[in-house]
Amino acid sequence: MEVKTMAEYAAAGETPEVLFWIGCAGSFDQKAQNVTRTFVKILNHLNIKFAVLGTEESCTGDPAKRAGNEFVYQMLALQNIEVMNGYGVKTIVTTCPHCFNIIKNEYPSLGGNYKVIHHSTFLQNLINEGKFKLSDSTQFKGKKITYHDSCYLGRANNIYEAPRAVLETLDADLVEMNSCRSKGLCCGAGGAQVFKEEEHGSKRINVKRTEEALETKADYIATACPYCNIMMSDGVKANDKQDDVKVIDIVELFASGHGLA
């Protein structure tokens, strides 16, 4: 698997088309690491010239900002902006809606102005360009997939169709939950909630959301966010359905259906 860093491109006097922002989850969480590797396979398959920052990439500062620590957020953000501006980064693609949202919408006020694309939109663009057509694989034939809308992708940035367009290239039935699109229900991790103790309530929010997904009788719960993936996976386990239902990122489903897994 070939992955070059921005530093390596700069040393050769070259500039890649896009910077692939990995993010903390994509770097350190085991399930999210597989999403990272799968997306890299797609980029390499299409000979897209991309790079990563490697050890020069720090947390975007999103969890700190959502938790109310503006100082830590700005310290991390300014460090990242200095590095990216130093390399002349123009376009960023990321598999994390949290990274996507904060770099796209909040970095500009600190001097970080980039074209930021979530991997669902990136894949949708490739489909629209004819790079990928309807899959002829029968792997998902007769299977049901339900897609969980990420808050930072959906309500925060109005991206609802791209993930569904990616899933529609598979030979599967796409079924919607009762709460979907602009009325989607949070997985319970957003706003730095994943890093704090739960508040008192009658039911964990990720369990409630997962139960909605299970009601669709889907074989797969598709996500487009590493935090959603963690929370929904925990919800499936809480319902003792891990042998019947698989929680998986859209890029993994896409790659599997198109022979790139």
Secondary structure, DSSP 8 states (H G I E B T S, - for coil): ----BHHHHHHTT---SEEEE-HHHHHH-HHHHHHHHHHHHHHHHTT--EEB-GGG----SHHHHHTT-HHHHHHHHHHHHHHHHHHT--EEEES-HHHHHHHHHTSGGGT---EEEEHHHHHHHHHHTTSS------TTTT-EEEE---TTTTTTT---HHHHHHHTTSSSEE---SS-GGG----S-TTTGGGS-----SS-HHHHHHHHHHHTT-SEEEESSHHHHHHHHHHHHHTT-TTT-EEEEHHHHHHHHTT--
